[in-house]
Every structure is written in C-alpha cells, then in structure tokens.
C-alpha cells in the first residue's frame, strides 16, 4: 500500500488466528501469549517439508507479517487511550496452498513441542471486500491520525466507513516492533467501507 489512502477490494484469505481481549502491552498477557502460539504454528507449517509432511502445492516461503483485527465495545475504530478494553483477533496469513487439514496437522505437531498450549489457535477465513487502506508510519498510538486521513479521503470519494461487529479495524505490521524504533514502524491500516 501507499502512504496515502486508497480504495481496494480485498479477496478472501485464510489465517491462523487467536482471539482474546485486553491490553496488548501487558507483560506476559494474553496478547503476547497469542503471538507465541501464532508463530509456533506458522513456523511448523513453514518447515513441514523437513518433517515428511507433504502439502500439495507447497513451496518454500517467508512467513507473512503479523496482523490484527481490533475492536472495542461502543467505539468506532480504536481508542488507544483505553487499551484494556481492546478485543482482538491476532492472525498470520496462510499461503494459499494450506488447507484446514494441513492446519490441523501443524496445530497437533506444534502442541507436542515445548511451546505454549496451541489449542487456542483456529483456522479463520476473512473476506474483507471493499476497504480503504494506507501505510501508517510511526507509533501505533498515532494510528488514529492516519484513520482521520482515510475518513476525509472516503468523504471525497462517495464512501464511508462500514465498521461493525463483523467488519473490523485491521492492522498489518510490516516491521518488527522489537527491532524497529516506534517512529520508524510501518503499519498498514485498513477499514471496511461502503459506497454512500
């Protein structure tokens, strides 16, 4: 995506997902546990070719970036000042060749290792459809400024946000928060929209 708003149609995609709630910055909290589970399953799938597991259409690939769907009760978009009220679905996208059966194998295999209990992971299909998105450069807490730019762009182009209980604020983390300073972080912010 560009560093300015654009309207896109997002096709359906499959993900490893873990759902939860609470402040994502809580040390040892539910969100950090979810991330460990996601990567345990994602890397089990990535390395499947070394285990004897044959996945039809498999090719070696880079694990896609971490993503998240976020919402808060009674809030349109996200309110970063009240992180303890966040609900989230943390996800990592599957390559197109990964099936539910492959996911089930990876979940079982990862659970046998000395990793966190992976039973909270699920196979999720998201079909976002018509959306507005842009690259947000900077700290996560400054994301609302980019969302405001997207809202203005929508108003100029005959569209409006369509955030709801099923169409959620979506972030894709292109940089690793553990390795990149907050002011240099790149995050795709995506909102579902509808034509007015």
Number of C-alpha atoms within 10 A of each C-alpha: 14 10 14 13 22 16 19 16 13 15 10 10 14 20 23 22 25 25 17 17 18 17 19 19 12 12 10 9 13 17 23 14 17 24 16 15 24 24 17 22 25 24 14 20 26 18 14 19 14 10 9 8 13 11 15 10 9 15 10 9 9 8 15 15 13 18 20 19 19 19 24 19 10 7 12 14 18 22 15 15 8 11 16 14 17 19 20 23 20 23 28 23 21 21 19 11 12 17 15 12 11 17 21 15 17 23 25 15 16 23 17 12 11 8 12 15 17 23 12 14 21 18 17 18 14 14 13 20 14 16 21 24 23 22 23 27 17 15 15 17 12 14 20 16 11 20 22 11 13 24 19 14 18 22 13 10 12 10 18 21 21 18 17 13 9 11 20 22 22 22 23 20 19 15 16 13 14 7 8 11 12 17 11 13 19 21 23 20 23 26 25 24 22 15 12 10
